[in-house]
Amino acid sequence: MEVEIKSYPAKTKKLVDIWNNYSNGPMPKAGIEFITFTNKRPKSPKNNNRRIAGLKAESISYLKDDIELVKMSVENFIYLMAKCGVDVDVKEVKVDIE
């Protein structure tokens, strides 16, 4: 899959930065399945399931200062970027693995 970010509002720069860090790293050749990022922890979490802008995510670790590490599928992260106003163009790319 090839994702091209055409434009985005200033308030979504953090989402774009997260995507760029993953897409420019060593993982794209192997394929990214999940993206991890930090998010503010809810006041009284009952379980590790999260909804960020209505999209499924999972808390995988609690950090200090009411921050948690969240795991989200790449598909949901792309939906999240689009939902927040990032203009993305997604193309399916056929990859031959030898």
All heavy atoms as an XYZ file, in Angstrom:
784
protein
N       0.844     -1.165      0.000
C       0.000      0.000      0.000
C       0.894      1.234      0.000
O       1.886      1.304      0.709
C      -0.892     -0.038      1.251
C      -1.655      1.200      1.496
S      -2.850      1.125      2.830
C      -2.032      0.247      4.110
N       0.525      2.196     -0.805
C       1.270      3.442     -0.893
C       0.343      4.579     -0.473
O      -0.743      4.732     -1.009
C       1.744      3.647     -2.328
C       2.612      4.842     -2.536
C       3.069      4.921     -3.981
O       3.732      3.983     -4.440
O       2.739      5.931     -4.628
N       0.775      5.357      0.497
C      -0.031      6.456      1.014
C       0.688      7.766      0.732
O       1.835      7.952      1.131
C      -0.274      6.308      2.534
C      -1.051      7.489      3.075
C      -0.988      5.004      2.838
N      -0.003      8.654      0.019
C       0.558      9.969     -0.284
C      -0.278     11.010      0.456
O      -1.501     11.047      0.324
C       0.498     10.237     -1.782
C       1.006     11.595     -2.170
C       0.788     11.900     -3.645
O       0.461     10.983     -4.412
O       0.942     13.069     -4.007
N       0.388     11.820      1.243
C      -0.293     12.885      1.973
C      -0.186     14.149      1.135
O       0.909     14.663      0.906
C       0.308     13.080      3.375
C       0.097     11.808      4.186
C      -0.297     14.294      4.055
C       0.735     11.792      5.533
N      -1.347     14.625      0.660
C      -1.370     15.790     -0.224
C      -1.362     17.090      0.567
O      -0.601     18.003      0.259
C      -2.596     15.722     -1.132
C      -2.560     14.549     -2.082
C      -3.790     14.539     -2.943
C      -3.735     13.394     -3.936
N      -4.898     13.388     -4.803
N      -2.239     17.204      1.536
C      -2.295     18.413      2.360
C      -2.947     18.057      3.687
O      -3.590     17.020      3.816
C      -3.089     19.522      1.661
O      -4.439     19.129      1.506
N      -2.759     18.940      4.668
C      -3.349     18.705      5.980
C      -3.430     20.007      6.750
O      -2.629     20.907      6.553
C      -2.547     17.672      6.775
C      -1.106     18.031      6.992
C      -0.699     18.728      8.126
C      -0.130     17.673      6.060
C       0.627     19.066      8.326
C       1.195     18.003      6.256
C       1.570     18.698      7.386
O       2.881     19.036      7.584
N      -4.442     20.124      7.633
C      -4.525     21.314      8.483
C      -3.424     21.294      9.534
O      -2.918     20.227      9.905
C      -5.900     21.205      9.143
C      -6.512     19.945      8.693
C      -5.565     19.250      7.773
N      -3.064     22.446     10.031
C      -1.975     22.552     11.011
C      -2.244     21.734     12.266
O      -1.318     21.171     12.856
C      -1.754     24.012     11.378
N      -3.510     21.605     12.685
C      -3.820     20.874     13.916
C      -3.574     19.363     13.786
O      -3.506     18.673     14.792
C      -5.264     21.132     14.352
C      -6.297     20.580     13.410
C      -7.697     20.870     13.884
C      -8.696     20.256     12.926
N     -10.060     20.459     13.350
N      -3.423     18.858     12.560
C      -3.188     17.417     12.372
C      -1.721     17.091     12.091
O      -1.398     15.973     11.714
C      -4.052     16.869     11.225
O      -3.703     17.551     10.022
C      -5.526     17.023     11.522
N      -0.839     18.053     12.297
C       0.585     17.832     12.018
C       1.146     16.656     12.808
O       1.953     15.885     12.298
C       1.387     19.095     12.313
C       2.866     18.936     11.970
C       3.615     20.201     12.171
C       5.080     20.131     11.849
N       5.707     18.884     11.611
N       0.696     16.474     14.043
C       1.198     15.371     14.860
C       0.863     14.015     14.231
O       1.701     13.117     14.199
C       0.634     15.465     16.280
C       1.236     14.468     17.232
C       0.779     14.707     18.652
C       1.421     13.718     19.587
N       1.024     13.924     20.968
N      -0.356     13.862     13.700
C      -0.734     12.614     13.032
C       0.141     12.365     11.800
O       0.606     11.249     11.574
C      -2.204     12.658     12.594
C      -3.258     12.561     13.673
C      -4.634     12.761     13.074
C      -3.173     11.240     14.398
N       0.363     13.417     11.028
C       1.198     13.300      9.828
C       2.634     12.955     10.214
O       3.276     12.116      9.562
C       1.128     14.586      8.982
C       2.104     14.548      7.826
C      -0.296     14.808      8.474
N       3.144     13.554     11.270
C       4.501     13.248     11.738
C       4.619     11.783     12.166
O       5.620     11.121     11.865
C       4.902     14.160     12.896
C       5.162     15.591     12.444
O       5.333     15.831     11.227
O       5.192     16.475     13.326
N       3.613     11.280     12.871
C       3.620      9.868     13.281
C       3.657      8.980     12.044
O       4.447      8.038     11.960
C       2.399      9.540     14.165
C       2.498     10.246     15.516
C       2.252      8.030     14.359
C       1.225     10.197     16.338
N       2.806      9.280     11.058
C       2.779      8.473      9.835
C       4.125      8.533      9.111
O       4.647      7.506      8.674
C       1.656      8.917      8.896
C       1.692      8.131      7.632
C       2.187      8.515      6.428
C       1.297      6.765      7.487
N       2.107      7.491      5.532
C       1.559      6.406      6.155
C       0.732      5.827      8.350
C       1.281      5.134      5.673
C       0.458      4.567      7.859
C       0.723      4.222      6.539
N       4.702      9.722      8.988
C       5.980      9.867      8.290
C       7.097      9.107      9.002
O       7.960      8.521      8.343
C       6.349     11.340      8.136
C       5.497     12.024      7.096
O       4.979     11.394      6.177
N       5.333     13.324      7.237
N       7.099      9.095     10.335
C       8.115      8.338     11.071
C       8.026      6.854     10.770
O       9.045      6.179     10.628
C       7.978      8.574     12.574
C       8.503      9.922     12.995
O       9.304     10.536     12.302
N       8.031     10.407     14.130
N       6.825      6.318     10.681
C       6.664      4.897     10.381
C       6.935      4.583      8.917
O       7.587      3.596      8.597
C       5.256      4.416     10.761
C       5.157      4.001     12.196
C       4.841      4.918     13.178
C       5.412      2.701     12.574
C       4.771      4.555     14.507
C       5.348      2.322     13.901
C       5.030      3.250     14.855
O       4.973      2.873     16.163
N       6.429      5.412      8.021
C       6.568      5.105      6.597
C       7.983      5.295      6.077
O       8.365      4.677      5.090
C       5.596      5.948      5.772
O       5.910      7.307      5.871
N       8.788      6.128      6.731
C      10.171      6.353      6.300
C      11.170      5.484      7.046
O      12.357      5.535      6.772
C      10.546      7.827      6.466
C       9.742      8.716      5.556
O       9.321      8.299      4.487
N       9.501      9.937      5.984
N      10.709      4.675      7.990
C      11.590      3.810      8.766
C      11.842      2.487      8.059
O      11.472      2.297      6.904
N      12.455      1.528      8.760
C      12.784      0.242      8.149
C      11.585     -0.696      7.984
O      11.646     -1.649      7.233
C      13.791     -0.363      9.134
C      13.465      0.277     10.439
C      12.965      1.650     10.107
N      10.471     -0.439      8.662
C       9.331     -1.352      8.637
C       8.546     -1.404      7.323
O       7.985     -2.433      7.009
C       8.362     -1.024      9.785
C       8.897     -1.383     11.140
S       9.294     -3.123     11.291
C       7.661     -3.807     11.292
N       8.450     -0.342      6.526
C       7.605     -0.414      5.331
C       7.958     -1.543      4.379
O       7.091     -2.091      3.730
C       7.803      0.935      4.654
C       8.167      1.848      5.744
C       8.947      1.007      6.721
N       9.214     -1.913      4.314
C       9.598     -3.010      3.429
C       9.001     -4.328      3.904
O       8.632     -5.182      3.121
C      11.114     -3.092      3.335
C      11.713     -1.905      2.604
C      13.213     -1.969      2.603
C      13.843     -0.808      1.885
N      13.555      0.489      2.402
N       8.897     -4.496      5.211
C       8.311     -5.711      5.774
C       6.805     -5.591      5.901
O       6.109     -6.588      6.011
C       8.931     -5.995      7.142
N       6.300     -4.384      5.893
C       4.871     -4.146      6.041
C       4.523     -3.744      7.465
O       4.889     -4.421      8.411
N       3.852     -2.639      7.607
C       3.448     -2.160      8.920
C       2.046     -2.692      9.188
O       1.165     -2.551      8.354
C       3.412     -0.613      8.960
C       4.736     -0.012      8.527
C       3.022     -0.119     10.337
C       4.672      1.493      8.317
N       1.837     -3.292     10.348
C       0.503     -3.755     10.715
C      -0.138     -2.839     11.735
O      -1.339     -2.602     11.686
C       0.568     -5.171     11.263
C       0.889     -6.206     10.208
C       0.793     -7.608     10.747
O      -0.121     -7.863     11.554
O       1.632     -8.424     10.370
N       0.661     -2.349     12.685
C       0.153     -1.488     13.740
C       1.041     -0.273     13.903
O       2.228     -0.329     13.629
C       0.106     -2.242     15.083
C      -0.899     -3.357     15.089
C      -0.504     -4.657     14.867
C      -2.236     -3.094     15.323
C      -1.422     -5.685     14.863
C      -3.164     -4.111     15.329
C      -2.757     -5.418     15.103
N       0.436      0.803     14.365
C       1.162      2.027     14.679
C       0.958      2.290     16.160
O      -0.154      2.164     16.671
C       0.647      3.203     13.834
C       1.030      2.961     12.382
C       1.179      4.520     14.344
C       0.664      4.063     11.441
N       2.030      2.638     16.850
C       1.923      2.969     18.271
C       2.219      4.446     18.459
O       3.068      5.012     17.774
C       2.893      2.131     19.129
O       4.216      2.314     18.666
C       2.530      0.662     19.092
N       1.495      5.055     19.379
C       1.670      6.469     19.673
C       1.154      6.729     21.077
O       0.494      5.882     21.682
C       0.949      7.352     18.649
C      -0.513      7.041     18.488
C      -1.468      7.722     19.213
C      -0.921      6.055     17.614
C      -2.816      7.435     19.062
C      -2.266      5.762     17.453
C      -3.217      6.451     18.186
N       1.471      7.900     21.613
C       1.009      8.252     22.950
C      -0.286      9.043     22.860
O      -0.527      9.748     21.881
C       2.058      9.081     23.718
O       2.341     10.266     22.992
C       3.321      8.271     23.955
N      -1.099      8.882     23.894
C      -2.387      9.570     23.962
C      -2.719      9.811     25.431
O      -2.224      9.087     26.307
C      -3.465      8.717     23.295
C      -4.726      9.484     22.981
O      -4.680     10.665     22.675
N      -5.854      8.812     23.052
N      -3.558     10.784     25.699
C      -3.985     11.043     27.063
C      -4.880      9.900     27.539
O      -5.786      9.482     26.834
C      -4.745     12.364     27.131
C      -5.092     12.781     28.534
C      -5.651     14.198     28.528
C      -6.257     14.597     29.820
N      -5.468     14.653     30.966
N      -4.593      9.385     28.734
C      -5.347      8.261     29.287
C      -6.695      8.747     29.822
O      -6.790      9.810     30.422
C      -4.540      7.620     30.411
C      -5.199      6.380     31.001
C      -4.316      5.693     31.980
N      -4.180      6.522     33.175
C      -3.228      6.368     34.072
N      -2.307      5.452     33.914
N      -3.159      7.135     35.125
N      -7.768      7.953     29.640
C      -9.059      8.324     30.226
C      -8.977      8.326     31.750
O      -8.114      7.669     32.333
C     -10.016      7.236     29.747
C      -9.270      6.363     28.829
C      -7.838      6.728     28.871
N      -9.888      9.030     32.402
C      -9.836      9.148     33.868
C      -9.994      7.818     34.577
O      -9.257      7.505     35.487
C     -10.896     10.128     34.353
C     -10.573     11.543     33.974
C     -11.475     12.516     34.660
C     -11.131     13.896     34.149
N     -10.982     14.870     35.139
N     -10.966      7.019     34.193
C     -11.207      5.721     34.844
C     -11.360      4.625     33.793
O     -12.467      4.169     33.512
C     -12.478      5.787     35.693
O     -12.362      6.758     36.681
N     -10.253      4.167     33.203
C     -10.374      3.134     32.172
C     -10.840      1.813     32.771
O     -10.341      1.374     33.790
C      -8.967      3.029     31.586
C      -8.069      3.547     32.647
C      -8.865      4.553     33.425
N     -11.834      1.195     32.147
C     -12.350     -0.093     32.616
C     -11.613     -1.258     31.959
O     -11.570     -2.350     32.493
C     -13.841     -0.183     32.346
C     -14.642      0.816     33.163
C     -16.110      0.641     32.911
C     -16.998      1.405     33.794
N     -17.019      2.686     34.074
N     -11.061     -1.023     30.774
C     -10.293     -2.054     30.078
C      -9.297     -1.370     29.139
O      -9.163     -0.151     29.150
C     -11.225     -3.019     29.329
C     -12.132     -2.313     28.355
O     -11.741     -1.341     27.718
N     -13.364     -2.793     28.228
N      -8.624     -2.145     28.326
C      -7.595     -1.597     27.438
C      -8.130     -1.197     26.068
O      -7.381     -0.716     25.235
C      -6.454     -2.598     27.269
C      -5.648     -2.732     28.533
O      -5.640     -1.837     29.372
N      -4.971     -3.844     28.695
N      -9.422     -1.424     25.809
C     -10.010     -1.029     24.532
C     -10.231      0.477     24.521
O     -10.693      1.045     25.492
C     -11.333     -1.759     24.293
C     -11.131     -3.248     24.217
O     -10.110     -3.719     23.748
N     -12.108     -4.002     24.687
N      -9.881      1.106     23.409
C     -10.040      2.544     23.277
C     -10.754      2.860     21.971
O     -10.711      2.093     21.016
C      -8.688      3.270     23.265
C      -7.867      3.061     24.514
C      -8.428      3.855     25.687
N      -7.633      3.677     26.863
C      -7.865      2.759     27.803
N      -8.870      1.922     27.690
N      -7.080      2.667     28.863
N     -11.358      4.013     21.921
C     -11.940      4.582     20.705
C     -11.342      5.971     20.543
O     -11.459      6.803     21.429
C     -13.460      4.703     20.816
C     -14.182      3.393     20.834
C     -14.446      2.964     19.440
N     -15.138      1.678     19.435
C     -15.341      0.994     18.351
N     -14.907      1.449     17.191
N     -15.949     -0.153     18.395
N     -10.674      6.185     19.430
C     -10.114      7.493     19.124
C     -10.847      7.981     17.883
O     -10.730      7.374     16.820
C      -8.593      7.424     18.902
C      -7.916      6.906     20.168
C      -8.043      8.782     18.483
C      -6.445      6.682     20.063
N     -11.632      9.018     18.055
C     -12.495      9.548     16.990
C     -13.388      8.445     16.435
O     -13.658      8.374     15.240
C     -11.663     10.189     15.888
N     -13.828      7.537     17.301
C     -14.722      6.452     16.904
C     -14.030      5.239     16.307
O     -14.702      4.269     15.937
N     -12.712      5.249     16.217
C     -11.965      4.138     15.618
C     -11.294      3.301     16.696
O     -10.794      3.828     17.684
C     -10.925      4.685     14.639
C     -11.526      5.491     13.481
C     -10.456      6.283     12.767
C     -12.245      4.568     12.514
N     -11.268      1.975     16.488
C     -10.729      1.053     17.487
C      -9.228      1.223     17.674
O      -8.479      1.375     16.716
C     -11.007     -0.398     17.071
C     -12.443     -0.805     17.194
C     -12.650     -2.204     16.666
C     -12.370     -3.180     17.771
N     -12.704     -4.562     17.402
N      -8.820      1.181     18.921
C      -7.413      1.212     19.310
C      -7.295      0.416     20.606
O      -8.294      0.007     21.191
C      -6.930      2.645     19.495
N      -6.064      0.193     21.044
C      -5.836     -0.575     22.271
C      -4.697      0.048     23.068
O      -3.644      0.359     22.519
C      -5.480     -2.019     21.909
C      -5.188     -2.886     23.096
C      -4.726     -4.285     22.699
O      -4.723     -4.612     21.496
O      -4.350     -5.036     23.604
N      -4.930      0.219     24.356
C      -3.875      0.699     25.241
C      -2.945     -0.476     25.536
O      -3.396     -1.543     25.919
C      -4.476      1.231     26.538
O      -3.458      1.519     27.462
N      -1.644     -0.260     25.343
C      -0.708     -1.361     25.597
C       0.226     -1.081     26.768
O       0.881     -1.990     27.254
C       0.103     -1.732     24.332
C       0.831     -0.530     23.746
C      -0.796     -2.352     23.301
C       1.719     -0.867     22.571
N       0.265      0.182     27.227
C       1.111      0.497     28.369
C       0.719      1.851     28.942
O       0.394      2.774     28.204
C       2.580      0.529     27.939
O       3.408      0.848     29.028
N       0.755      1.938     30.266
C       0.528      3.221     30.923
C       1.871      3.879     31.178
O       2.796      3.253     31.682
C      -0.210      3.034     32.249
C      -1.617      2.531     32.077
C      -2.003      1.308     32.590
C      -2.564      3.289     31.404
C      -3.301      0.843     32.427
C      -3.859      2.840     31.239
C      -4.223      1.616     31.757
O      -5.507      1.177     31.591
N       1.974      5.145     30.827
C       3.180      5.921     31.056
C       2.883      6.923     32.163
O       1.784      6.969     32.699
C       3.590      6.628     29.758
C       3.733      5.714     28.530
C       3.983      6.533     27.286
C       4.836      4.700     28.739
N       3.830      7.742     32.517
C       3.592      8.703     33.597
C       2.779      9.897     33.102
O       2.607     10.089     31.897
C       4.906      9.144     34.213
C       5.858      9.818     33.266
C       7.158     10.139     33.980
C       8.144     10.715     32.977
N       9.373     11.087     33.604
N       2.288     10.685     34.041
C       1.531     11.906     33.774
C       0.260     11.667     32.953
O      -0.062     12.430     32.040
C       2.406     12.948     33.068
C       3.595     13.365     33.908
O       3.474     13.361     35.149
O       4.646     13.693     33.320
N      -0.473     10.598     33.268
C      -1.742     10.269     32.611
C      -1.623     10.122     31.093
O      -2.525     10.471     30.340
C      -2.824     11.302     32.945
C      -3.279     11.204     34.383
O      -3.241     10.089     34.941
O      -3.677     12.230     34.953
N      -0.509      9.600     30.648
C      -0.279      9.323     29.230
C      -0.192      7.811     29.075
O       0.294      7.101     29.946
C       1.035      9.978     28.740
C       1.005     11.495     28.950
C       1.317      9.647     27.283
C       0.002     12.234     28.108
N      -0.679      7.300     27.941
C      -0.592      5.874     27.677
C      -0.069      5.639     26.262
O      -0.161      6.513     25.407
C      -1.953      5.204     27.863
C      -3.021      5.662     26.914
C      -4.384      5.046     27.199
O      -4.525      4.256     28.136
O      -5.316      5.379     26.457
N       0.476      4.464     26.050
C       0.927      4.043     24.735
C      -0.226      3.295     24.092
O      -0.776      2.360     24.682
C       2.160      3.143     24.867
C       2.881      2.772     23.582
C       3.408      4.021     22.880
C       4.033      1.831     23.890
N      -0.609      3.716     22.895
C      -1.775      3.167     22.213
C      -1.340      2.491     20.922
O      -0.465      2.992     20.212
C      -2.793      4.291     21.902
C      -3.966      3.762     21.105
C      -3.265      4.942     23.179
N      -1.967      1.350     20.630
C      -1.706      0.609     19.394
C      -2.957      0.695     18.534
O      -4.066      0.460     19.014
C      -1.384     -0.843     19.728
C      -1.244     -1.750     18.535
C      -0.811     -3.141     18.936
C      -1.986     -3.985     19.323
N      -1.655     -5.406     19.499
N      -2.765      1.047     17.240
C      -3.888      1.146     16.308
C      -3.480      0.520     14.983
O      -2.326      0.639     14.572
C      -4.259      2.629     16.106
C      -5.435      2.878     15.197
S      -5.813      4.646     15.030
C      -7.105      4.788     16.236
N      -4.414     -0.148     14.323
C      -4.094     -0.744     13.028
C      -3.799      0.366     12.018
O      -4.284      1.488     12.146
C      -5.252     -1.615     12.534
O      -6.342     -0.808     12.147
N      -3.000      0.042     11.021
C      -2.642      1.018      9.990
C      -3.902      1.505      9.278
O      -4.056      2.701      9.021
C      -1.651      0.395      8.977
C      -1.467      1.293      7.773
C      -0.321      0.144      9.640
N      -4.807      0.591      8.985
C      -6.047      0.963      8.304
C      -6.823      2.002      9.114
O      -7.250      3.029      8.576
C      -6.903     -0.291      8.098
C      -8.193     -0.030      7.383
C      -9.005     -1.293      7.167
O      -8.468     -2.403      7.336
O     -10.188     -1.157      6.833
N      -6.988      1.744     10.415
C      -7.706      2.703     11.254
C      -6.949      4.019     11.395
O      -7.564      5.079     11.483
C      -7.991      2.110     12.635
C      -9.171      1.176     12.609
O      -9.901      1.084     11.628
N      -9.368      0.449     13.693
N      -5.607      3.962     11.410
C      -4.824      5.200     11.515
C      -5.007      6.051     10.261
O      -5.133      7.278     10.349
C      -3.347      4.894     11.748
C      -2.563      6.101     12.173
C      -2.576      6.510     13.496
C      -1.840      6.833     11.258
C      -1.873      7.641     13.896
C      -1.125      7.960     11.642
C      -1.142      8.364     12.967
N      -5.056      5.424      9.095
C      -5.296      6.165      7.851
C      -6.703      6.768      7.874
O      -6.896      7.918      7.492
C      -5.069      5.259      6.621
C      -3.584      4.904      6.511
C      -5.546      5.946      5.342
C      -3.259      3.837      5.502
N      -7.685      5.988      8.347
C      -9.047      6.525      8.504
C      -9.047      7.709      9.473
O      -9.729      8.701      9.252
C     -10.011      5.457      9.025
C     -10.383      4.392      8.028
C     -10.563      3.079      8.425
C     -10.586      4.685      6.680
C     -10.911      2.091      7.527
C     -10.930      3.705      5.771
C     -11.104      2.404      6.195
O     -11.448      1.434      5.306
N      -8.282      7.600     10.560
C      -8.191      8.670     11.547
C      -7.630      9.941     10.914
O      -8.159     11.040     11.118
C      -7.327      8.241     12.739
C      -7.068      9.287     13.816
C      -8.373      9.676     14.503
C      -6.068      8.760     14.831
N      -6.564      9.792     10.134
C      -5.990     10.964      9.460
C      -7.021     11.598      8.536
O      -7.205     12.817      8.544
C      -4.730     10.578      8.674
C      -3.533     10.269      9.533
S      -1.968     10.188      8.612
C      -2.266      8.899      7.428
N      -7.714     10.776      7.745
C      -8.718     11.299      6.816
C      -9.867     11.971      7.566
O     -10.339     13.039      7.165
C      -9.239     10.175      5.933
N     -10.291     11.355      8.662
C     -11.391     11.903      9.453
C     -11.019     13.254     10.070
O     -11.872     14.102     10.271
C     -11.764     10.905     10.547
C     -13.063     11.167     11.220
C     -13.436     10.005     12.121
C     -14.848     10.158     12.610
N     -15.279      9.027     13.406
N      -9.738     13.442     10.365
C      -9.273     14.691     10.978
C      -8.898     15.754      9.953
O      -8.411     16.819     10.313
C      -8.084     14.402     11.890
S      -8.539     13.453     13.341
N      -9.090     15.474      8.663
C      -8.877     16.491      7.638
C      -7.622     16.361      6.805
O      -7.330     17.233      5.995
N      -6.877     15.271      6.977
C      -5.675     15.060      6.170
C      -6.113     14.544      4.801
O      -6.879     13.587      4.704
C      -4.716     14.052      6.838
C      -3.503     13.799      5.964
C      -4.296     14.552      8.209
N      -5.659     15.190      3.734
C      -5.982     14.762      2.375
C      -4.986     13.682      1.967
O      -3.824     13.971      1.698
C      -5.914     15.958      1.429
C      -6.368     15.624      0.023
O      -6.959     14.538     -0.187
O      -6.150     16.459     -0.881
N      -5.446     12.424      1.968
C      -4.570     11.301      1.656
C      -5.028     10.615      0.384
O      -6.214     10.567      0.075
C      -4.511     10.260      2.806
C      -3.838     10.813      4.019
C      -5.866      9.736      3.149
N      -4.061     10.077     -0.345
C      -4.328      9.285     -1.536
C      -3.692      7.921     -1.291
O      -2.475      7.815     -1.138
C      -3.726      9.963     -2.766
C      -4.085      9.248     -4.052
O      -5.120      8.552     -4.071
O      -3.338      9.395     -5.044
N      -4.521      6.882     -1.227
C      -4.049      5.528     -0.931
C      -4.119      4.700     -2.197
O      -5.160      4.632     -2.848
C      -4.895      4.876      0.185
C      -4.391      3.474      0.481
C      -4.887      5.730      1.428
N      -3.000      4.071     -2.537
C      -2.938      3.199     -3.722
C      -2.462      1.826     -3.288
O      -1.523      1.703     -2.499
C      -1.977      3.764     -4.758
C      -2.402      5.089     -5.327
C      -1.379      5.611     -6.300
C      -1.786      6.986     -6.780
N      -0.748      7.618     -7.579
N      -3.102      0.809     -3.811
C      -2.695     -0.569     -3.545
C      -1.520     -0.888     -4.464
O      -1.592     -0.705     -5.675
C      -3.862     -1.521     -3.818
C      -3.688     -2.884     -3.221
C      -3.713     -2.879     -1.707
O      -4.427     -2.068     -1.102
O      -2.988     -3.700     -1.129
N      -0.424     -1.337     -3.875
C       0.777     -1.661     -4.637
C       1.033     -3.151     -4.499
O       1.062     -3.684     -3.393
C       1.997     -0.861     -4.110
C       3.259     -1.246     -4.865
C       1.744      0.621     -4.218
N       1.228     -3.811     -5.628
C       1.518     -5.246     -5.616
C       3.008     -5.439     -5.361
O       3.847     -4.870     -6.058
C       1.124     -5.887     -6.946
C       1.217     -7.375     -6.950
C       0.695     -7.952     -8.225
C       0.764     -9.452     -8.173
N       0.227    -10.063     -9.384
N       3.307     -6.234     -4.334
C       4.696     -6.470     -3.945
C       5.006     -7.953     -4.116
O       4.268     -8.805     -3.604
C       4.948     -6.039     -2.488
C       6.371     -6.333     -2.077
C       4.626     -4.577     -2.312
N       6.069     -8.265     -4.835
C       6.518     -9.643     -4.958
C       7.561     -9.923     -3.904
O       8.593     -9.273     -3.849
C       7.132     -9.890     -6.355
C       6.089     -9.767     -7.453
O       4.916    -10.112     -7.179
O       6.444     -9.357     -8.564
N       7.283    -10.883     -3.027
C       8.208    -11.263     -1.979
C       8.889    -12.555     -2.406
O       8.235    -13.547     -2.687
C       7.484    -11.444     -0.634
C       6.817    -10.129     -0.239
C       8.458    -11.917      0.432
C       5.969    -10.226      1.010
N      10.195    -12.504     -2.437
C      10.951    -13.680     -2.873
C      11.604    -14.351     -1.712
O      11.955    -13.830     -0.748
C      12.010    -13.272     -3.883
C      11.366    -12.707     -5.137
C      12.424    -12.255     -6.127
O      13.585    -12.687     -6.025
O      12.085    -11.486     -7.008
